[in-house]
């Protein structure tokens, strides 16, 4: 009721007279707009930004009708426990507010929340102080502070110029947000925690009727849980500042007294030596470290502190680093038994558990979605399911491509039998005589452009594995069907440029080779003409539109050696790199931001940050090809990190998960879980084999 009254009063006041102070000056690093009725920051811009970009989602309903003033920057919520009762409270109606909106006080359930804002020479500094004004001890948990970064997807042009990728690291006392403009050009916005601790974050306002896949939602940062005695206070402070890119952001983090943890890689095999390095520009006091709660040695080395420890039992590893009398940060790592064995187990599981073996079923030979909870193939015919993204074709073709690559490496006869059945299924059940390619055996819907690329990739892999020319013919004809129907402007994921041409050349299909090369050149010319004006596909703008374009152009350069393709690759590379963060976690490091796949492909059907999502490995392919084009070995190392971090989606018993839902909560529902469906994640292993074996 209180919130509704506030909204009504706010609407009436806006209709009569609305004065929102704009705090700006040539001397101030940021330009603020503050809502005088809520005390929240409702607008934030960088002075001198030629694009005049707004870094926050508008909270007046004009950008998204369901995003109103109660989601303003600095507002929030907590749950307080008293007398064996839990009560959720939200602060959005100030009891005190200064004329300029820089000092605001709220009171909820005997808790006083004071926000003090001030400018320094380079920063906007915000301090949040929680004080228990009651007579009893208060336990505050599930605390969230809204930070509505403008991370959403209207169209490519707006995204490039006026939207941000918010890379969040919930690293306790060393937490930060690196808000990169999607176009990768500065200025950018940074946030460094300078007091207090942030342990996680939440996502709000996601759903099919709330911009569907076109927005990341509203971000709320979660401070640590608090136990406050009567009269006791706890303060959290962060600095907002302008930066010019990742290296400048790192430098400025350290300037503000933070530390940065990093590892050369984040997934290790048993027996390897784990290494974590913590960087600081100042000497740290009383430093120590623990691995999964067990003390480990720390060695100081100039401006860093190094932890080295053997990788023991397979499983999650958290290395906590403690410093400066009570501060801490951490890195998230994963130990697996053996990378090669992990892939073998996964391939065997697909062959023995996920292939339809009932000859009476029209899907005989297909590789199917697997429900790990039900411990069985998902039949995809139950009421209220999402059959489109759980069918027997489309993304599931990745299982076939993976097994074909594995067969090329191992010549396992059991794999060959499975693959021959699968190839027959694709050609006879998902394709027409003239190679129109569907996602399901009924051939009534979902004639997607992506289908052709993935099925052609499978056929070319089968040709390389078996030498049977018919597979090269099938691959060529499948691509020709795609070009006939979709033209030369479709930004398909994983167009097999080199593999396709090499296969046709090897099969002495000279005429077809020339035709396919001509088709690829026409496609490349369209991609160059479009440049950064990426067309919308199934999502308005995403990593898997940008990365496939660069992957394609890099392969075309390797085939033709025409510098116009490499020049365009270099121009577009920063845009795909901007999707990736450098946080010290196998879930986040070099993993592209994606936040809708768990809904469409997972059993829980949950929107929200999906880290990692297997399509992040397309960026690994981009880095791989870029290294081949330029000789820059650093990109090969980055490619290996991308595909290695995605190994967390695969388990030691051969099972897999299509999505890890990373935030603490999404729409108030607990996340931080692997979805029970093994669906389409095997593309991660397809690209792992590309990066590590060149196939």
N, C-alpha and C positions, 0 to 999 in steps of 0.2 A: 504494500500500500504506500509506504514511504517513497519508494522509487517511482511509483506512478504519479504521486503528487508532485514530486520534483520535475518529472517530465512535462506535466501539464503546466506548471508554473513557468518552466523554461520556455515552452512553446509560446505562451502568452507574452512573456517578456520579449522574446525574439520578434514577435509580430509588432509590438509597440515600439521598442527601442532596444537595440543591441549594441553595446559597446564592448568590444573585445580589444584589450590593449595589445598593441604590436610593439614588442621590445626589440629595437634594432638600432644599430649605430655602426659607423665605420670602424669603431674601436672594438666592437663586440664580435666574437667569432661566429655566433649563430643568431638568427632572427627568430624570435618566438612569438606565438600567438597563444594567449591564455584565456580560457573560458572563465568569465567572472562568476558564473553560477556554480561551477563544479570545482574550480581551482586547478583543473587539468590543463596540460599543454595540448592545444588543439591544432597547432601548426608549427612546423619547424623547417626553416630553410637555411641555406648557406649563402651569406652575402657574396655577391660577385659571381654566383653560379649562372653561367650563360643560359642554362636550361630552366632556371628558376624552379628547380625541382622541389616538390613537397615530399619530405622524408617520412611523413606520418599519414596513415589512413585518415581520411576525413571522418569525424565522429558526429556529424550533423545529419546523417542519413542521405547525403547527396551523392556519395560514392557508392555505398551499399546501403540499401534502405533499412536493413536490420542492424547497422552499426551506428549507434546513437551515442549521446554524450557520456553515458555511463562506462564507455570503453576508452575514455580519454587517457592520455599519457599521465601516469602517476596515480591514477585511481587503482583500487584493488579490493582484496577480500582476504579473510582469514577465518579459520574455525577455532573457536575458543572452547576449552574443556573446563567445566566447573561443576562441582556437585554431581559427578557421574553423568553429566549431560554435555552434549556437543552442540554448539550453535554456530552456524555460519553467518558472518557479518560482512557487509560491503561498505567501503567508504566512498562516497560520491557527493555528499552534501556538506560543505565545510561549515564549521561553527565560527571560524575566524578566517579572514582573508585580507591580505594587505592590498592597498590601492593598485599596485602594479602586478598583483598575483604571484609574487615571488615567495611569499611566506603564507602558508595555508595550514590550518589545523582542522582535523576531523575528530569526532569522538564516537566510538562504537563499543558497546558492552564494557564500559569502564576502561577501555583502551584509547589512549590519546595518540593519534597519528599526526605528526608534524612534518611538513615538507618545507625545507628551506632551500631556495635556489639563489645562486649568485654567479656572477661572471668573474673569471680571472682573465688574464691576458689572452689565453688560448682556449679556455674551456668554459662550458656551462657546467657548474657543479651542483648536483642535487643531493640533499641529505634527507633520508627518511628515518624518523625516530619514533619508535613504539614505546609508550610509557603505560605502565599499569597504574591507573588512578584508583583502583578498587582496594578493598580491604583484605582480599584473599589472593593467594598465588594464582596466576593464570598461565595455562598452557596453550600457546598459539601454534597451530600447525596448518598445513595446506595454505600457506600464505602465498598470495600472488600479487604482483604489481604489473599493471598493464603497460606494455611498451609496443604500441601498435605501429610497427615499422611498415612502410608502404611496399610490402612484398606480395604482389599480385600480378595478374596477367591480362590486361585488356587487349593489347595487340603488340606486335614486335616493335613498331616504331616508338610507342609510348614506353614499352619496357626498356628498350635500349637507352632512352633519354631520361625517363621519369620514374623508374621503379628501382627497388633495391633487393639484392640478395642479403638477407640478414643471417650471417654466420655466427651462431651462438656457441660459446663455450661456458658451460656451467661448472667452472673449475674452482669452486669455493672462493677463497680470498683472491684468486687470480682469474676470476671470471671476466668475460668480455663479450662484446658483440662487435663484429666487423661487418658493417653495413656497406657493401660494395654496390655502386651503381651497376645495373645489369649490362650496360654498354661498356663497362670496364674502364671508362675514362673518368678522371677526377673532376671536381673534388668528391670525396667520399666522407662518410660519417663513421666515427668510432665511439665506442663506449668502453671505459675501463673501470672496473670496480676498484675503489680505493679504500673502502672501509666496509667491514661486514663480510658476509658470505652468501653466495648464490649456489644452490645445490642442484637445480633442475629448472625446467620450464614447461609451460603448458600451452596448448593451442585451443582457441575458442572460435565459435561461429563457423563451423564447417558443416556442409551437408549438400545434398543434391539441389535443394531449393535455395541454397545460400552460395551462389556463384559456382556450384559444382566443383569442377577441377581447376577453375580459373583463379583461385586465390589460395594463399597459404593460411589465411585466417588471422586472428588476433593473437599476438604473442604475449604471454605473461611470464615474467621471471619469478622463480620461487626462492625466496630467502630460506635460510635454515629454520627449523622449528625453534620456538622460543619458550623458555620457562621464566616468567617475570614475577618476582616478588612484589608486594605492594610498594609502589614508589620507584620501582626499578625500570630502567630504560635500556633499549637496544637500538643502535644506529647502523644504517646502511647508507653508503655513499658511492656515487659513481660520477665520473667525469665524461662529458660528451665533447668531442673535438673533431676537427676536420683533418683528413689525411689524404694522401695521394696514391694509395695502393698498399698492397700487402707488406712490402718491406718497410715503408714509412709507418704503417700501422704498428708493426712489431717494434720499431724504434721508439715510437711514441708511447707504447705500452710500458716499455722499460723505463723511459724518462719519468713516467708517473709512478714509479716505484713498484710496478708489478713484476712478476716473474713469468717466464714462458717455458713450459715443458715440451719436449719433443723427443721422438725416437726415430732411428733410421728406418724402422718398419714396425708394424703393429700386430702382425700375426707371425708367430714363430713356430718352428718345428721343435719337438722334444730334443733336448741335447744342445740346441743352439744357445748362444749367450744373449740374453736380453740386455739392452742398453737404453737407459733414459738419461737425458741431459736437461738440466734446469738452468736457464740463462737468467742472469741478473747483472745490472750495471753497477751494483753496489754490493759490498760484503754482507752476507746474510748471517744472522745470529742463530745459534742453537739449531743448526740444521740436522735433520735425520730423515730416514725413509723406512717404509714398511712395504712388503709385498704380501698382499692378502692378510694383513695384520701381523706378519712376522718381520721383526727388524732386519734390515739389510744395510750393508755398508754404503757410505757416501764419500766420494773422493772429490775435493775441490780442485778446480783446474782453471786458473785465471778468472774469467767472467762466467764460469759455469760450475755446476755441481753434478757429478756423474754417478749413476747407479748402474752396476753391472751384476747380473745374477743369472745362473743357469736356468734354462727353461725346463721345468720338471714335468709334473703331471699335466695331461691335456685338460684344458678348461679355461675359464676366464681368469685373468690376472689384473689386479688393480694395484698399481704402485702409488702409494701416498707419499708425498714429500712435505715435511714439516719444517717451518722456518720462523724466525722472528717472534719467538715467544707466543706460540698458539696459532699462527697462520698455517694454511696448508693448501696444496693443490694436488692434482693426480694425473695419471695417464691410464687409459683402458687398453689392455692388450689381450690377446687370445693365443693359447698354445694348442696346437694340433699335433697328432701323432706324426703324420707325414703327408705332404701335399699330394704326391703321386698316388699314395694309397687312398687318400680321401676321394680323389676323382674316380679311382677304380671302384671303390665301394659304391659311390653314387651311380656310376654307369651300370653296375651289376644290379643295383636296386631297381633302376628303371626297367631293365630287361626282365627281371624276375617278378616285379610287383606292379609296374605301371603300364605294361603293354596288354591290350585287350586280346585275350587268347581264346575267347569263345567264337568258334567258326560260324555260329548262327547269328552272331551280332553283326550288324552292318558295319560296325567300327572295328572289325577284326584286323589286328595288326597295328592299330593306332596306339600312340603313347598318350596316356590319359592323366588328368589331375588325380592326385592321391590325397585322401583325407587321413592325416596322421592320427587324429583322434579316433576315427572309425576304423583305422588300420585296414583301409580298403580303397580300391579305385572309387573315385567319386562319379556316380552314374550320370550326373548332369540332367536329370529328368524329374527332380523333385519340385513341388510347388514352391513359389516364392524365392526361387534361386535366381541367380544372374547367369543364364546359360551362355550368353555371348562370350564372356571372358573365362569360361570354364569348358569350352567345347573341345572337340577332338582335333582341331586344326589351329590356325593362327599362331599365337605365341608358343603353343605347345610343340610346334615344329622344331623349336630349339633343342628338345630332347633328341630328335633324330639327327640334327646337325652334330650335337655332342657325340653321340654314339658313332657316327660316321668318322669323325676326327679320331676318336679313340681307336677305332678299328684300323685306321691308317697307321697309328702308332704301334699297335699290338698284334694285328692280324689274328685276333681271337675269333675262332670259328663260331663260337656261340653268338658272338656279336653279329657276325655276318648273317646268320640265319634270321636273327631278329630284324636286322636292317632290310633284308630282302622282303620280308613280310611288310615292313613299314613302307618301303618304296612302292610296293604293289598297292597298298592302301591309299597312298597319296595320289598315285596316277589314276587309279580306277574309281576312287570314292570321293576325292576332294576336287578333282579336275575333270573338265569336259574334254571331248576329243580335240577341241581347238585350244585347250589349255587355259580356259577360264578357271580360276582357282578360288574355291570357297573355303569357309572355315569349318563347315560341318557337312555330314554326309547327305543331308536332305537337299543341299545345293539350292536353298531358297533365299538365303540372305547372306550378308557379310561378304560381299565380293570386295575385299579390301586390297588396296595397292600393296600394303606390307606383305600380304600372303605370298605374292609372286616372288618377292626378293628372297624370302626365307625358304620357300620350296625350291627355288633355283639354286640357292646356296647348298641345300641338301643334295640335290642332284649332282652338282659339280664336285662336292666332296665324295660322293659315291663313285663318280668317274675316276677321281684320283685314287680312290681306295681299291677299285676293282678292275679298272681298265676297260670296262664295258662302255663302248661308244654310245650306246643308247642313252645312257645317263647324261652324257654331254649334249645330246640332241634334246632330251627333255629339259635340261637347264636352259639351253638357248631358246627353245620354243616358249618356255614359261616366261622368260624375260620379254620376248617379242609380244606375247599376249599382254603383258603389263604395259608396254609402251603404246600398243594400239589403243588400250582403254584409258590410260592415265596420262599419256603424253610424256613430256620431258621436264616437268616442273614439280614432280612428286619427291619430297625429301624423305625417301624411304630409309629405314634403319638397316644398315649393313649391306648395301649394294656390293656384290662380289666382283668388283672390277678386275683386280689382278687374277683371282681364282678363275673367273669365268673366261677371260681371254686366254690364260695359260691352258685351260682345259680344251678350248676350241683349237688352239694351236697344236697342242699335243695330239689331238684327235684328227689332225689334218683336215679340219673344217675351215678352209681358208676363206671361202665366201662368207660363211657365217661370222668368222672372226672380224672381217672388215666391216660387216653390217653392225655387229655389236659395238665395235669401237666407235663407229660413226654415231650410234645411239648414245654412247657414253659422252662423246664430245658435245653433242647437242645438249645433253643434260648439264654438263659442266658449264657450257656457255650461259644457260639459264641461271645456274647458281651464281655465276660471276655477275651477271646482269642484275640479279636481285640483291646481291651483296648482303647487307645487314637487314634488309627488308624481308625477313623470313615470312613466308605465307603461313597462315594458321592451318593446322591439321586437326587431329582429334582434340588437341588442346591448343589454345590460342598461341602460346609461346612456351617453349620448354627446352630443356637440355637435349632431349632426343629429337629435336628439329635442327638445332645448331650443330651438334656433334656429327650427325650423319652427313651434313653438307661438307664439313671439313674433312671427314674421313674419306668421302668420295673424291674430293678434289685432290687430296694428297695421293691417293692411289692413281688418279689420272695423271698426275705429274710423274710418278714413278714409271708409268707406262710410256708416256709421250715425251717426257723431259721438256715440256713446254713451260717456260717460267711463269706464264700468266696464271697457271694453276697454283704454283707455289706462292706467288705474290698474294693471291687471294687467300690462301691458307694462312699466311702470316697476318693478313689483315683481320681475319675472323678469329684467330686463336685466342686473343684476350677475352673475347666474348664467352667462349666455352669455358675458359679457365675461371671466369668470375663465378660460375656455378659452384665451384669447389672451395672448401675451406681447408685450413691446416691444423685443426684442433687435434690434440694428442689422444686420439681414440680410433680404433678400427672401424667404428660406426661412422665416423665423420671425416677422417683425414683423406683428402683427395676423393671424396664422395660427393657427387652432384646433388643439389637440393631437388628432391622430388617429394610429393605430398598428396597423392591421390590414388596411387596404384594399390595400396592396401584395401581400399574400398572396392575397386573393380575386380580385383583378382583374388582377394583373401576371403576366408570363411567368416571372419568377424565383420567384414565390410565396413571398416573404419577409415574415414578420411584422416589425413594428418601426416606429419613428417615420417617418411619411410627411409630410414638410414641403416644399412645401405639398401638401395634398390638396385637390382641387377643391371638395369640399363645404365647405371653409372659407369659400367665397364665400357660403354661405347667411347667415353672420354679416354679410357685407357687405350683403346684402339687408335684414337686420334693422336695421343702422345706417341704411341708406337710408330705410326706411319710418319709422324713429324720427325722423329729421331732418324728414321730411314732417309727422309728427304734432306735433312740438314746436317746429319752427323752429330747432333747435340745429344750426348749420352744422358744428360740429366733428365731428358724427357722419357728415355727408356726406363730409368729408375722410377720415375713418377708413374709410368704405365704399369710397372710391376706392382707398385703400391696399390693402385686402383683395383686391379684384378685380385690381388692377394687379400685385400680387406673384404672383398665380397665372398671369400671362402667361409665366412662366419654363417652364411646361409645354408651350409651343408654340414651334416652331422656324422659322427664316427660310425653310425650304424647304416649309413647310406641314405637316410631320409634327408629332407630338405624343407625349406620354408620360402614362400614367395615374397615375404615382406617382414621386416622388423619395424614395429611401430615405436619410434624412439622417444617421444616426449613422455614426461611423467604422467600427464593426463591429456586427453583430447575430449573437448566438450564435457569435461568433468568426469569422464570415464577413465579408469586406470589403463595406461598403455604399457610401454616398455616390455613388449612380448614379441615372440616369433609367431606369425600366423600359422594355424594348423595345416593349411593347404600347401602341398608341394604342387606348384602350378607351372609357372613360366620362368622360374629363376635359373634354369640351366643354361640360359644364354651367358650367364656370368662365367661358367666353365668353358663355353665356346670361345669367349674372348681371352680367358686365361690361357688356353692352348695357343691362341694366335700370338699373344705377347711373349709367351715363354717357349713356344716351339715353332713359331712362324707358319702355322697352318690354320 
